[in-house]
Amino acid sequence: MSSESFEENLSELNYKLKQLSYRYQQIQQAQQQQKELSYELTKLEINPQMSAEIENIRAQLGELELILESGLLRDNQLRYLFWQAVKKGLIGDVFWQALRFGTMGMILGWLLKG
């Protein structure tokens, strides 16, 4: 392995580690906000006059849940995983099966129609 390749890999690893650290901080902040809002919601539910505030907090909780759920994988990470699966042949078999049976179905459909 050349030193340039090693340095590139090390640089890429460092970049991904920084991304992961940033995302971890985002998730930690979102979880803390979620706890605080849940606590406020339980306090406000006791008072029925605060229905607008309750709905606002519920909307914020929904947004935080979306942030936390979407934090697992980003679009570029999904593309990377997809191409890794293609390279390893995990998706290739499924693709060729779908192509083969889909083509056979179209041909049979044309023959039966004609």
C-alpha positions as CSV (number, residue, x, y, z in Angstrom):
1,M,0.0,0.0,0.0
2,S,1.5,3.3,-1.0
3,S,1.8,6.2,1.4
4,E,-0.5,8.4,-0.7
5,S,-3.2,5.7,-0.6
6,F,-2.8,5.4,3.2
7,E,-3.0,9.1,3.7
8,E,-6.1,9.3,1.5
9,N,-7.7,6.5,3.5
10,L,-6.7,8.1,6.7
11,S,-8.1,11.5,5.6
12,E,-11.4,9.9,4.5
13,L,-11.7,8.0,7.8
14,N,-11.0,11.2,9.7
15,Y,-13.7,13.0,7.7
16,K,-16.2,10.2,8.3
17,L,-15.4,10.2,12.0
18,K,-16.0,14.0,12.2
19,Q,-19.4,13.4,10.4
20,L,-20.3,10.7,12.9
21,S,-19.3,12.8,15.8
22,Y,-21.4,15.7,14.5
23,R,-24.4,13.5,14.0
24,Y,-24.0,12.0,17.4
25,Q,-24.1,15.5,18.9
26,Q,-27.3,16.2,16.9
27,I,-28.9,13.1,18.2
28,Q,-27.9,13.8,21.8
29,Q,-29.3,17.3,21.5
30,A,-32.6,16.1,20.0
31,Q,-33.0,13.4,22.7
32,Q,-32.4,16.1,25.4
33,Q,-35.0,18.4,23.8
34,Q,-37.4,15.4,23.5
35,K,-37.0,14.7,27.2
36,E,-37.6,18.4,28.1
37,L,-40.6,18.7,25.8
38,S,-42.1,15.5,27.2
39,Y,-41.7,16.8,30.7
40,E,-43.4,20.1,29.8
41,L,-46.2,18.3,28.0
42,T,-47.0,16.2,31.1
43,K,-47.1,19.5,33.2
44,L,-49.4,21.2,30.7
45,E,-51.7,18.3,30.2
46,I,-52.9,18.9,33.8
47,N,-54.1,22.4,32.8
48,P,-56.8,22.1,30.1
49,Q,-56.5,25.8,29.2
50,M,-53.2,25.2,27.6
51,S,-54.4,23.2,24.6
52,A,-52.5,25.4,22.0
53,E,-49.3,25.0,23.9
54,I,-49.8,21.3,24.1
55,E,-50.4,21.0,20.4
56,N,-47.2,23.0,19.7
57,I,-45.2,20.8,21.9
58,R,-46.6,17.6,20.3
59,A,-45.7,19.0,16.9
60,Q,-42.1,19.7,18.1
61,L,-41.9,16.2,19.5
62,G,-43.0,14.8,16.2
63,E,-40.2,16.8,14.4
64,L,-37.7,15.5,16.9
65,E,-38.8,11.9,16.4
66,L,-38.3,12.4,12.7
67,I,-34.8,13.8,13.2
68,L,-33.9,10.9,15.4
69,E,-35.3,8.3,13.1
70,S,-33.8,9.8,10.0
71,G,-30.4,10.0,11.7
72,L,-29.6,6.4,11.1
73,L,-28.7,6.8,7.4
74,R,-28.4,9.7,5.1
75,D,-28.9,9.6,1.3
76,N,-25.2,9.4,0.5
77,Q,-24.8,6.6,3.0
78,L,-27.7,4.7,1.5
79,R,-26.2,5.1,-2.0
80,Y,-22.9,3.9,-0.7
81,L,-24.4,0.8,0.9
82,F,-26.4,0.1,-2.2
83,W,-23.3,0.2,-4.4
84,Q,-21.4,-1.9,-1.9
85,A,-24.2,-4.5,-2.1
86,V,-24.1,-4.4,-5.9
87,K,-20.3,-4.9,-5.9
88,K,-20.6,-7.9,-3.6
89,G,-23.3,-9.4,-5.7
90,L,-26.0,-9.2,-3.1
91,I,-28.4,-7.2,-5.2
92,G,-27.3,-8.5,-8.6
93,D,-29.1,-11.8,-8.2
94,V,-32.3,-10.1,-7.4
95,F,-32.0,-7.7,-10.3
96,W,-31.3,-10.5,-12.8
97,Q,-34.2,-12.6,-11.4
98,A,-36.6,-9.7,-11.8
99,L,-35.3,-8.9,-15.3
100,R,-35.6,-12.5,-16.4
101,F,-39.1,-13.2,-15.1
102,G,-40.3,-9.7,-16.0
103,T,-39.1,-10.2,-19.6
104,M,-40.7,-13.6,-19.8
105,G,-44.0,-12.2,-18.5
106,M,-43.9,-9.5,-21.2
107,I,-43.2,-12.0,-24.0
108,L,-45.9,-14.3,-22.8
109,G,-48.3,-11.4,-22.6
110,W,-47.5,-10.4,-26.2
111,L,-47.9,-14.0,-27.4
112,L,-51.2,-14.5,-25.6
113,K,-52.6,-11.1,-26.8
114,G,-51.5,-11.7,-30.4
